[in-house]
Amino acid sequence: MVRIRRKDRFAFHDNDSCFNILPGDIVTTNPIAHSTSISRANTLRQRARHVSLLLTTGFMAITLTACGGGGGGGGGNPPPTPPTSSISVFAGNPTATGAHDGPVASAQFNVPTGVAADLSGNLYVADFENDTIRKISAGNVSTFAGTANTSGSADGTGAAASFSGPSNIAISPAGNLYVTDQGSEAVTVRKITSAGQVTTLVDPRTNQALQTDGSTVIATDAASNLYLFTTQASTGASMLTQVTPTGAVNLITLTSPTGAPIGLINPSGVTVDSANNVYIADDNTQAGAGVLYKVAINGANGQVTTLAGSIAIAGSSDGPGNAATFDGLSTLAVDPAGNIFANDFNNGTIREISPAGVVSTFAGTPEQYGLNLGPLPGTLPAIDQLAWLGQSLYVADTDDSVILKLSPAP
């Protein structure tokens, strides 16, 4: 089964008794249809399935002991069970969409597609259908920039600015947010300072708004350089592009360790580790196969190593290097240890790739879909951007209009 994905281009989860068992409750909800304008029709998938929301309160296996007295057979408490990874709703209401600010449990989103964390522990969310950027801080959600249901491209501060389909977010060490904004004709990049001042990045080569190749993924490095993908004018090819803090735009030429050129088919994910290595998810839109590249940047050149996957073979196999397969490889995040977490969209999973290129399935069950709260792996709804904060992975759930938390991390 292959799901219809939001493409990153316009072309387009008693003590008195002997034992006490607490079963989970199953709640089935109707999907919320998120319709879009014609200009966005190619960027959001239409959902036509029911989402099973398993609100797991836990299933405890209690060791049976004798209920009667007598005898001296004591026995203390069993040793504590090590924590296991689990999935929960961190912010938003999976049964109601909207633009309500307030405590995380009562706040509402409307198709959140982007999520990123700053160095102070705040989360920022690109709320696609509300055309706003939301901030989650100290258990509360607020609207940081834009006005709900007011679409546009105006620069300004806070509510005076407007967006038209904000998608993914990257945050620089200096605290500036960079947001890909889909607009009506092209994906542009908006910069938001910590004070909420919104501006549109300009391409000095054209003196026009900087445009991506149609993709919405974006990342920053430790030097506050921005990475995204643009279109090379002469060939129409997608190029890894670096934007420096001063606004210079540099196209990065990708080559193999032997010097052979590496071309990108449909770059659909990018992230940067603490050593400033850039990772690219390249997705074959025809076969659904995906490959994860590691890129060492040296000036205008990038030496590419294939870390995992194959551009020719789709699947859900775990394993080392090209023995692993993906299906719809998409957004990426990196943890402090250098492990890459990837949204494997068509499989409905999140995959973990070690620095050595060994792939495992962290969350979700291949080709089983829906929000399943509780112990992992479970199942996942349709998701978009991933972000690390502390020891937890935060996920933008576009199906249920919530932000999910997967923790504790492995």
Buried (B, 14 or more C-beta within 10 A) or exposed (E): EEBBBBBBBBEBBEEEEEEEEEEBEEEEBEBBEBEBEEBBEBBBBEBEEEBBBBBBEEEEEEEEEEEEEEEEEEEEEEEEEEEEBBBBBBBBBBEBBBBBBEEBEBBBBBBBBBBBBBEEEBBBBBBBBBBBBBBBBEEBBEBBBBBBEBBBBEBBEBBBBBBBBBBBBBBBEEBBBBBBBBBEEBBBBBBBBBEBBBEBBBBEEEEEBBBBBBBBBBBBBEEBBBBBBBBEEEEEBBBBBBBEEEEEBBBBEBBEEEEEEBEBBBBBBBBBBEEEBBBBBBBBBEBBBBBBBBBBBEEEEBBBEBBBBBBEBBBBBBEEBBBBBBBBBBBBBBBEEBBBBBBBBBBBBBBBBBBEBBBEBBBBBBBBBBBBBBEBBBBBBBBBBBBBBEEBBBBBBBBBBBBBBBBEBB
